[in-house]
Amino acid sequence: MLHGPRWRLLIIGGAELGLYLAQIALTLDYAVTVCEPREEYAAGWELGGVALSVEMPDDLVLAFGCDERTAVVAVTHDPKLDDLALMEALRLPCHYVGALGSAATTMKRKARLAEHFGLTPAQLDKLHGPVGLVIGSRTPAEIAVSIAADLIASRSACNREGAHGEERSCRT
């Protein structure tokens, strides 16, 4: 039984990892949208129950109406696309914002987002990167499972009530 608005997941990137993550997220009852402006990936996209957008990631994030029940995960591994989504999502009240990449890549990404897009340290602290739980994942399917597990942990933290019955913030 659903109480309140539905949890939503915006995946930036419709290649293999995006497909696996979308499939898993559907089973977790997320409303899933995939943003894939690259024609070579968008052309062959077919997954029932998932909306596909070919808009640029920053435009879609702004139009998406991100709130505390929205997660944005960038998995293109292309800084030109991922950074566009992240620069907007990190300014919004999303409960989860994550990006694919190593710890070194994440450090470089945060430096770029601060230098070129003016994100603050507090905004950059919201970034889950490397995205997903550390479970030793290597394949796209395993990485999707680790991301989904982190989304579950984040969503569960949002659903817990505070000590006095007040609702907790959904941002982690």
GIWO-V207407 format. One record per pair of residues at least 24 apart in sequence whose ideal C-beta (glycine too) atoms are under 8 Angstrom apart, sorted by the first residue. I is the first residue (numbers start at 1). J is the second residue. Records with the same first field share a line. If there is no record, write none. Layout:
I->J / J
//
This chain:
2->29
4->69
5->67 / 69
6->30 / 31 / 69
7->31 / 69 / 70 / 71 / 155
8->32 / 33 / 64 / 69 / 70 / 71
9->33 / 70 / 71 / 72 / 73 / 151
10->34 / 35 / 60 / 61 / 64 / 66 / 70 / 71 / 72 / 73 / 85 / 89
11->35 / 73 / 75
12->57 / 72 / 73 / 74 / 75 / 76 / 81 / 82 / 85
13->41 / 74 / 75 / 76 / 77 / 78 / 81 / 82 / 100
14->38 / 41 / 42 / 45 / 52
15->41 / 75 / 76
16->140
17->75 / 100 / 140 / 143 / 144
18->75 / 76
19->45 / 47
20->140 / 141 / 143 / 144
21->73 / 75 / 144 / 147 / 148
22->47 / 50
23->47 / 144
24->144 / 145 / 148
25->148 / 151
26->50
28->148 / 151 / 152
30->71 / 151
33->60 / 64
35->60 / 85
37->81
38->76 / 81
56->81 / 84
57->81 / 82 / 84 / 85 / 88
58->84 / 85 / 87 / 88
60->85
61->85 / 88 / 89 / 92
62->88
66->92 / 93 / 94
67->92 / 93 / 94
68->93 / 94 / 95 / 158 / 169 / 170 / 171
69->95 / 158 / 170
70->94 / 95
71->95 / 96 / 97 / 98 / 151 / 154
72->96 / 97 / 98
73->97 / 98 / 99 / 131 / 147 / 151
74->98 / 99 / 100 / 131
75->99 / 100 / 131 / 147
76->100
77->101
79->109 / 112
82->109
83->109 / 112 / 113 / 117
86->113 / 127
87->113 / 117 / 119
90->119 / 123 / 124 / 126 / 127
91->119 / 123
93->171
94->126 / 171
95->154 / 155 / 158 / 170 / 171 / 172
96->128 / 150 / 151 / 154 / 155 / 172
97->126 / 127 / 128
98->127 / 128 / 129 / 131 / 132 / 147 / 150
99->127 / 128 / 129 / 130 / 131
100->129 / 130 / 131 / 143
101->129 / 130 / 131
102->130
103->130
105->129 / 130
106->130
126->171 / 172
128->172
//
